[in-house]
Amino acid sequence: MREPGSLGIVSSMPKRNNKKSLFHVSILKSLILLAVLSPEFLLLGTSLQLQDNAYDGLLIAINPRVSEDQSLVPNIMEMITEASSYLFNATKRRVYFGNVKILIPATWKAHNYSQAKQESYEKANIIIADWYRKHRDDPYTLQYGGCGEEGKYIHFTPNFLLNDNLTAIYGPRGRVFVHEWAHLRWGVFDEYNNEKPFYMAGHNQVKVTRCSSDLTGIFVCEKNTCTQENCIIHNLFKERCIFIHNNTQNITASIMYMQSLSSVVEFCNSSTHNQEAPNLQNQMCSLRSTWDVIMDSADFRQSSPLNVTALPALPSFSLLQAGQRVVCLVLDVSAKMAEADRLHRLRQAAEFYLLQVVETHTYVGIVSFSSTAMVKAQPREIKNHQDRRQLSSALPTSVMAKNAGASVCLGLQMGLQVIESQHGNAYGSVIILATSGGVGDISSCLSTMVNSGSTIHTIALGPSVAENLEELSTLTGGLKFFVSDRANSNGLMDAFSGISSGTGDVFRQPVQLDSMGAMVGVHQIFSRTVTVDGSLGNETIFTVMWQGGPPDMVLLSPGGKKYFTGDFNTDSGLRSSCLRIPDRAQAGSWTWQLNNTHSSPQALRVAVSSRATDHAVPPITVTAHVNKDGTRFPHPVIIYADVKEGFHPILQANVTAIIETDAGEPVRLELFDDGAGADIIKNDGIYSRYFFSFPVNGRYSLKVIVHQESHLRRLPHFIPGSYAMYVPGYIVNGNIQMNAPKKSIGDSDIQMQKWGFNRTTSGGSFSVQDVPTGPHADVFPPCRIINLETIRKEEEIILTWSAPGDDFDQGQAASYEVRMSKSLQKIKDEFRDTILVNVSQLIPQRAGSREIFVFTPALLTKEQQQQLDEETGEGNRVYFAIRATDEASLQGQVSNIVQATLIIPQYVSPVTSRESLILKGVLTAIGLIMTICFMICLAHCTLSRKKKSRKKANRTKLL
């Protein structure tokens, strides 16, 4: 446990009122002053680590667009302190927060803040930023992966941290933080469901999607109390029917459902977890409780509960602010750079970076290295285009001696000296290292570079680069790129375009619209069309690069204006031309044609970039990455592309990943946001896909291109994801107290996207090992179905899901295995032993297709119905699950489990043809006997009547 003498906020936080305590604020301000004067609390590196039960290195960053407010930082500190003790108790005295770093934006006034080292907004665990466009304050966590996988970041708005009225809606801020922390750190999911707030159970009983199911409250229909039955109309729940919880509860779980309740102090465990609830936790984690998932995390495998009675030490805080930005290009000029035209392509990309990418007021220096290192340019501040040109003229133009090797450590150390000559240290600086190989052990300078405070981005050119090069990036928080030797590859341009300032200010950063290359024959034309959308247009630059000789260029604007070769600024030595559109580029489609007039086929490459014009509306951005830096065959990687406007998802875009190695042609893979396969949540703006077609061992590069035609775009009413619950109200002393209704984000925000948009971005690189040579057996099963759903229609149950593939989410599976049971536990734990549903007529479609299967009781045999009758369950509730099998008999994982209520009629056994004949004979005989009996009776009655008639006649005669 940490010593109590470290800097922190007082552990007992008074309940916040609408009017703040002046004394409390003054205490917090004093603590901030102490924090900024305490550099000993800074940690090297940027990674978050769990040490001695304390999380050290938690990084919270404030977006530069957030207005300076003297209460914001104290409120952040108060939230973390409250969260620390709440987390400690919720995890059974296992973990709490130790050192916390808060990154102050450079747009705020400078105080005695410590200088940031490798910390940046884009590396932060927690970001503080506005939503833009529509005002909303939902705290949420960006989660890419599945159950148990870490998220990307937690997002709070400034208003959430400053507006005390929001605590009535979300609960105390420290509790909300722990809810989101569980998303981020342990990969658990929400236990409520805004889209399915209720579900049917037992004998048509309405239950609330919650955990624990013992939480009490009442149903409210359009702000009036009502019974459960009144919330149902023809088996559909009323739209405005909600469940209001009692403010006072005796139930202690669950934090992932409703942490705002004062009684809730723990996560749902195996004894309190509601496995029936149709929430994302059950869907993604196979009905496991949040506590079970948390206990399986690496954090808890490495730590044990503390045997203490007191609360742990308070968190300590370090307030950081970035200093002047310094960048040094460290470029390889060894003999290997002469191969495949590497040095020339590097010059083109480095000039592109200097002229178009690096931000104004950045200091830039240049170092070249081979077996020795040389300073090509001391750090120079970029104030205007002339400074950019001056720096680009210092780029190396030739390789060193023919046999000269590359000493990467010499180059890095020289780059560090250049940076330190500017400010005395390298804190907050950036080194961009581009190399095609190296001599000597890179580990000899690894410690020095990691401890320098500089962030190192690495660019590996060709197949001969040392395997451990990327350690420099990993340990300093930098990016890593790989560039193949293909002449028409634009990998170097993509890499330099992907290196931003890291401040999070998308309004100041260039946006890459297009980046493509092609081999073009003699007198053949390379045509491209790119859309400049309405949010962009400033500093729009079109760049053309060639391999042999300059092509004839024609660029057509949306308004019909033509730009010809003479309008471009051409550098024959660099083999590139660029055209800067004056003022604001016209929105719409720009088309260019490049005619190869060279005497032989050659590679032509193009790139287009632009900047934002409207500082109120953020441009659409794309970020791409893979789920891990390296893998071993046959384990796949997952490719992600996050397409957003601010924080709002862009739906129905065409997203394609391009994966490239040094062998063979690039692989194109379409990505989807459909909530199936690798994509865990539909319509959240994150497009995903499995990638497993590994042709060779080694490095792979990732690039993502996004395109959308003009159309009407409506912002969705609800953005799916991991959010803290917006509580509609409470029952307080028997009275309903409603909170303000949640604001819609969709109705009025219908945008006509007149021009559509284009985006291109690099997703960095990853490595693959153990790829077999030559043909190999199929080792890739179908992916798990994660979106199985049921709809009841009279006596039918309609099952729907997205089709998996033969290999993960690609191709076409061979068959489905659908099973059912009355026992939730049995279908979860003993799937193979449950009832197999006859789906022989169901042929799987291609991956991603919507599958529909209608279940009726007639599909069950007599034995299956008897087995179902013998199972213990509640009412007529049944559970279904499914998995797919491919042609190699490889089975996917069992899907999420769904439930339905079904009335099964009494079984009538079918009869055989022989039994049918016997039955017909018996019935015929019975019919004949009955007919004979009827005739006898009829004859008897007739004779009796005749006898009576004769007797009557005789009596008459006698009289």
Secondary structure as the mmCIF struct_conf table of DSSP 4:
data_model
#
loop_
_struct_conf.conf_type_id
_struct_conf.id
_struct_conf.beg_label_comp_id
_struct_conf.beg_label_asym_id
_struct_conf.beg_label_seq_id
_struct_conf.end_label_comp_id
_struct_conf.end_label_asym_id
_struct_conf.end_label_seq_id
TURN_TY1_P TURN_TY1_P1 PRO A 4 GLY A 5
BEND BEND1 SER A 6 SER A 6
BEND BEND2 SER A 11 SER A 12
HELX_LH_PP_P HELX_LH_PP_P1 MET A 13 ARG A 16
BEND BEND3 ASN A 18 LYS A 19
HELX_LH_PP_P HELX_LH_PP_P2 LYS A 20 SER A 21
HELX_RH_AL_P HELX_RH_AL_P1 LEU A 22 VAL A 36
TURN_TY1_P TURN_TY1_P2 LEU A 37 LEU A 37
HELX_RH_3T_P HELX_RH_3T_P1 PRO A 39 PHE A 41
BEND BEND4 LEU A 44 THR A 46
STRN STRN1 GLN A 49 GLN A 51
TURN_TY1_P TURN_TY1_P3 ASP A 52 ASN A 53
STRN STRN2 ALA A 54 ASP A 56
STRN STRN3 LEU A 58 ILE A 62
TURN_TY1_P TURN_TY1_P4 PRO A 64 ARG A 65
BEND BEND5 VAL A 66 VAL A 66
HELX_LH_PP_P HELX_LH_PP_P3 SER A 67 GLU A 68
TURN_TY1_P TURN_TY1_P5 GLN A 70 SER A 71
HELX_RH_AL_P HELX_RH_AL_P2 LEU A 72 ALA A 90
TURN_TY1_P TURN_TY1_P6 THR A 91 LYS A 92
BEND BEND6 ARG A 93 ARG A 93
STRN STRN4 TYR A 96 PHE A 97
STRN STRN5 ASN A 99 ILE A 104
TURN_TY1_P TURN_TY1_P7 ALA A 106 THR A 107
BEND BEND7 TRP A 108 TRP A 108
HELX_LH_PP_P HELX_LH_PP_P4 LYS A 109 ALA A 110
BEND BEND8 ASN A 112 ASN A 112
HELX_LH_PP_P HELX_LH_PP_P5 TYR A 113 TYR A 113
STRN STRN6 SER A 114 GLN A 115
HELX_LH_PP_P HELX_LH_PP_P6 ALA A 116 ALA A 116
BEND BEND9 LYS A 117 GLN A 118
HELX_RH_3T_P HELX_RH_3T_P2 TYR A 121 LYS A 123
BEND BEND10 ASN A 125 ASN A 125
STRN STRN7 ILE A 126 ILE A 128
BEND BEND11 ARG A 133 LYS A 134
STRN STRN8 TYR A 140 LEU A 142
BEND BEND12 GLY A 145 GLY A 145
TURN_TY1_P TURN_TY1_P8 CYS A 147 GLY A 148
BEND BEND13 LYS A 152 LYS A 152
STRN STRN9 TYR A 153 PHE A 156
HELX_RH_AL_P HELX_RH_AL_P3 PRO A 158 LEU A 162
HELX_RH_3T_P HELX_RH_3T_P3 ASP A 164 LEU A 166
HELX_RH_AL_P HELX_RH_AL_P4 THR A 167 TYR A 170
HELX_RH_AL_P HELX_RH_AL_P5 ARG A 173 TRP A 186
BEND BEND14 GLU A 191 GLU A 191
BEND BEND15 ASN A 194 GLU A 195
STRN STRN10 PHE A 198 ALA A 201
TURN_TY1_P TURN_TY1_P9 GLY A 202 ASN A 204
STRN STRN11 GLN A 205 VAL A 208
BEND BEND16 THR A 209 THR A 209
BEND BEND17 CYS A 211 SER A 212
TURN_TY1_P TURN_TY1_P10 SER A 213 ASP A 214
STRN STRN12 GLY A 217 CYS A 221
TURN_TY1_P TURN_TY1_P11 GLU A 222 LYS A 223
STRN STRN13 ASN A 224 CYS A 226
BEND BEND18 GLN A 228 GLN A 228
HELX_RH_3T_P HELX_RH_3T_P4 GLU A 229 CYS A 231
STRN STRN14 ILE A 232 ILE A 233
TURN_TY1_P TURN_TY1_P12 HIS A 234 ASN A 235
STRN STRN15 LEU A 236 PHE A 237
TURN_TY1_P TURN_TY1_P13 GLU A 239 ARG A 240
STRN STRN16 CYS A 241 ASN A 246
BEND BEND19 ASN A 247 THR A 248
BEND BEND20 ASN A 250 ASN A 250
STRN STRN17 ALA A 253 ALA A 253
HELX_RH_AL_P HELX_RH_AL_P6 ILE A 255 MET A 258
TURN_TY1_P TURN_TY1_P14 GLN A 259 SER A 260
BEND BEND21 LEU A 261 LEU A 261
TURN_TY1_P TURN_TY1_P15 SER A 262 SER A 263
STRN STRN18 GLU A 266 GLU A 266
TURN_TY1_P TURN_TY1_P16 SER A 270 THR A 272
TURN_TY1_P TURN_TY1_P17 GLN A 275 GLU A 276
BEND BEND22 ALA A 277 ALA A 277
BEND BEND23 ASN A 279 ASN A 279
HELX_RH_AL_P HELX_RH_AL_P7 LEU A 280 MET A 284
TURN_TY1_P TURN_TY1_P18 CYS A 285 LEU A 287
HELX_RH_AL_P HELX_RH_AL_P8 THR A 290 MET A 295
TURN_TY1_P TURN_TY1_P19 ASP A 296 ASP A 296
BEND BEND24 SER A 297 SER A 297
HELX_RH_AL_P HELX_RH_AL_P9 ALA A 298 ARG A 301
BEND BEND25 GLN A 302 GLN A 302
BEND BEND26 THR A 309 ALA A 310
HELX_LH_PP_P HELX_LH_PP_P7 LEU A 311 PRO A 315
STRN STRN19 SER A 316 GLN A 321
BEND BEND27 GLN A 324 GLN A 324
STRN STRN20 VAL A 326 ASP A 332
BEND BEND28 SER A 334 SER A 334
HELX_RH_3T_P HELX_RH_3T_P5 ALA A 335 ASP A 341
HELX_RH_AL_P HELX_RH_AL_P10 ARG A 342 PHE A 352
HELX_RH_PI_P HELX_RH_PI_P1 TYR A 353 VAL A 357
BEND BEND29 VAL A 358 VAL A 358
HELX_LH_PP_P HELX_LH_PP_P8 GLU A 359 GLU A 359
TURN_TY1_P TURN_TY1_P20 THR A 360 HIS A 361
STRN STRN21 TYR A 363 PHE A 369
BEND BEND30 SER A 370 THR A 372
STRN STRN22 ALA A 373 GLU A 381
BEND BEND31 ASN A 384 ASN A 384
HELX_RH_AL_P HELX_RH_AL_P11 HIS A 385 SER A 392
TURN_TY1_P TURN_TY1_P21 SER A 393 ALA A 394
BEND BEND32 LEU A 395 LEU A 395
BEND BEND33 SER A 398 SER A 398
TURN_TY1_P TURN_TY1_P22 LYS A 402 ASN A 403
HELX_RH_AL_P HELX_RH_AL_P12 VAL A 408 HIS A 423
BEND BEND34 GLY A 424 ASN A 425
TURN_TY1_P TURN_TY1_P23 TYR A 427 GLY A 428
STRN STRN23 VAL A 430 THR A 435
BEND BEND35 SER A 436 SER A 436
BEND BEND36 VAL A 439 GLY A 440
HELX_RH_3T_P HELX_RH_3T_P6 ILE A 442 SER A 444
TURN_TY1_P TURN_TY1_P24 CYS A 445 CYS A 445
HELX_RH_AL_P HELX_RH_AL_P13 LEU A 446 ASN A 451
TURN_TY1_P TURN_TY1_P25 SER A 452 GLY A 453
STRN STRN24 THR A 455 LEU A 461
BEND BEND37 GLY A 462 GLY A 462
TURN_TY1_P TURN_TY1_P26 PRO A 463 SER A 464
BEND BEND38 VAL A 465 VAL A 465
HELX_RH_3T_P HELX_RH_3T_P7 GLU A 467 GLU A 470
HELX_RH_AL_P HELX_RH_AL_P14 GLU A 471 THR A 476
TURN_TY1_P TURN_TY1_P27 GLY A 477 GLY A 477
STRN STRN25 LYS A 480 VAL A 483
TURN_TY1_P TURN_TY1_P28 ALA A 487 ASN A 488
HELX_RH_AL_P HELX_RH_AL_P15 GLY A 491 SER A 497
TURN_TY1_P TURN_TY1_P29 GLY A 498 GLY A 498
BEND BEND39 GLY A 502 THR A 503
TURN_TY1_P TURN_TY1_P30 VAL A 506 ARG A 508
BEND BEND40 GLN A 509 GLN A 509
STRN STRN26 VAL A 511 VAL A 520
TURN_TY1_P TURN_TY1_P31 VAL A 522 HIS A 523
STRN STRN27 ILE A 525 VAL A 532
TURN_TY1_P TURN_TY1_P32 GLY A 534 SER A 535
STRN STRN28 LEU A 536 TRP A 546
BEND BEND41 GLN A 547 GLY A 549
HELX_LH_PP_P HELX_LH_PP_P9 PRO A 550 PRO A 551
STRN STRN29 ASP A 552 LEU A 556
TURN_TY1_P TURN_TY1_P33 PRO A 558 GLY A 559
BEND BEND42 GLY A 560 GLY A 560
STRN STRN30 LYS A 562 PHE A 564
HELX_RH_3T_P HELX_RH_3T_P8 THR A 565 ASP A 567
BEND BEND43 PHE A 568 PHE A 568
STRN STRN31 ASN A 569 ASP A 571
TURN_TY1_P TURN_TY1_P34 SER A 572 ARG A 575
STRN STRN32 SER A 576 ARG A 580
HELX_LH_PP_P HELX_LH_PP_P10 ILE A 581 ILE A 581
BEND BEND44 PRO A 582 ASP A 583
STRN STRN33 ARG A 584 ARG A 584
HELX_LH_PP_P HELX_LH_PP_P11 ALA A 585 GLN A 586
BEND BEND45 ALA A 587 ALA A 587
STRN STRN34 GLY A 588 ASN A 595
BEND BEND46 HIS A 598 SER A 600
STRN STRN35 GLN A 602 ALA A 612
BEND BEND47 THR A 613 THR A 613
TURN_TY1_P TURN_TY1_P35 HIS A 615 ALA A 616
BEND BEND48 VAL A 617 VAL A 617
HELX_LH_PP_P HELX_LH_PP_P12 PRO A 618 PRO A 619
STRN STRN36 ILE A 620 VAL A 626
BEND BEND49 ASN A 627 ASN A 627
BEND BEND50 ASP A 629 ASP A 629
STRN STRN37 GLY A 630 ARG A 632
TURN_TY1_P TURN_TY1_P36 PHE A 633 PRO A 634
STRN STRN38 VAL A 637 GLU A 645
TURN_TY1_P TURN_TY1_P37 GLY A 646 PHE A 647
STRN STRN39 HIS A 648 PRO A 649
HELX_LH_PP_P HELX_LH_PP_P13 ILE A 650 LEU A 651
BEND BEND51 GLN A 652 GLN A 652
STRN STRN40 ASN A 654 GLU A 660
BEND BEND52 ASP A 662 GLY A 664
HELX_LH_PP_P HELX_LH_PP_P14 GLU A 665 PRO A 666
STRN STRN41 VAL A 667 LEU A 671
STRN STRN42 PHE A 672 PHE A 672
STRN STRN43 ASP A 674 ASP A 674
BEND BEND53 GLY A 675 ALA A 676
TURN_TY1_P TURN_TY1_P38 GLY A 677 ALA A 678
BEND BEND54 ILE A 681 ILE A 681
STRN STRN44 LYS A 682 LYS A 682
TURN_TY1_P TURN_TY1_P39 ASN A 683 ASN A 683
BEND BEND55 ASP A 684 GLY A 685
STRN STRN45 ILE A 686 PHE A 691
BEND BEND56 VAL A 696 ASN A 697
STRN STRN46 GLY A 698 GLN A 708
BEND BEND57 SER A 710 SER A 710
STRN STRN47 HIS A 711 ARG A 714
BEND BEND58 HIS A 717 PHE A 718
BEND BEND59 GLY A 721 GLY A 721
STRN STRN48 SER A 722 TYR A 723
STRN STRN49 GLY A 729 VAL A 732
TURN_TY1_P TURN_TY1_P40 ASN A 733 GLY A 734
STRN STRN50 ASN A 735 MET A 738
HELX_LH_PP_P HELX_LH_PP_P15 ASN A 739 SER A 744
BEND BEND60 ILE A 745 GLY A 746
TURN_TY1_P TURN_TY1_P41 ASP A 747 SER A 748
STRN STRN51 ILE A 750 GLN A 753
BEND BEND61 LYS A 754 TRP A 755
STRN STRN52 PHE A 757 GLN A 769
HELX_LH_PP_P HELX_LH_PP_P16 VAL A 771 PRO A 772
BEND BEND62 THR A 773 GLY A 774
HELX_LH_PP_P HELX_LH_PP_P17 PRO A 781 PRO A 781
STRN STRN53 PRO A 782 PRO A 782
HELX_LH_PP_P HELX_LH_PP_P18 CYS A 783 ILE A 785
STRN STRN54 GLU A 789 LYS A 793
TURN_TY1_P TURN_TY1_P42 GLU A 794 GLU A 795
STRN STRN55 GLU A 796 SER A 802
BEND BEND63 ASP A 806 ASP A 806
STRN STRN56 ASP A 807 PHE A 808
TURN_TY1_P TURN_TY1_P43 ASP A 809 ASP A 809
STRN STRN57 GLN A 810 GLN A 810
BEND BEND64 GLY A 811 GLY A 811
STRN STRN58 GLN A 812 GLN A 812
BEND BEND65 ALA A 814 ALA A 814
STRN STRN59 SER A 815 SER A 821
BEND BEND66 LYS A 822 LYS A 822
HELX_RH_AL_P HELX_RH_AL_P16 LEU A 824 ASP A 829
HELX_RH_3T_P HELX_RH_3T_P9 PHE A 831 ASP A 833
BEND BEND67 THR A 834 THR A 834
STRN STRN60 ILE A 835 LEU A 836
HELX_LH_PP_P HELX_LH_PP_P19 VAL A 837 VAL A 837
TURN_TY1_P TURN_TY1_P44 SER A 840 GLN A 841
STRN STRN61 ARG A 846 ARG A 846
TURN_TY1_P TURN_TY1_P45 ALA A 847 GLY A 848
HELX_LH_PP_P HELX_LH_PP_P20 SER A 849 SER A 849
STRN STRN62 ARG A 850 PHE A 855
HELX_RH_3T_P HELX_RH_3T_P10 PRO A 857 LEU A 859
BEND BEND68 LEU A 860 LEU A 860
HELX_RH_AL_P HELX_RH_AL_P17 LYS A 862 GLU A 870
BEND BEND69 GLU A 871 GLU A 871
BEND BEND70 GLU A 874 GLU A 874
TURN_TY1_P TURN_TY1_P46 GLY A 875 ASN A 876
STRN STRN63 ARG A 877 THR A 885
TURN_TY1_P TURN_TY1_P47 GLU A 887 ALA A 888
HELX_LH_PP_P HELX_LH_PP_P21 LEU A 890 LEU A 890
STRN STRN64 GLN A 891 GLN A 891
HELX_LH_PP_P HELX_LH_PP_P22 GLY A 892 VAL A 894
STRN STRN65 VAL A 898 THR A 901
HELX_LH_PP_P HELX_LH_PP_P23 ILE A 904 TYR A 907
HELX_RH_AL_P HELX_RH_AL_P18 SER A 913 LEU A 958
#
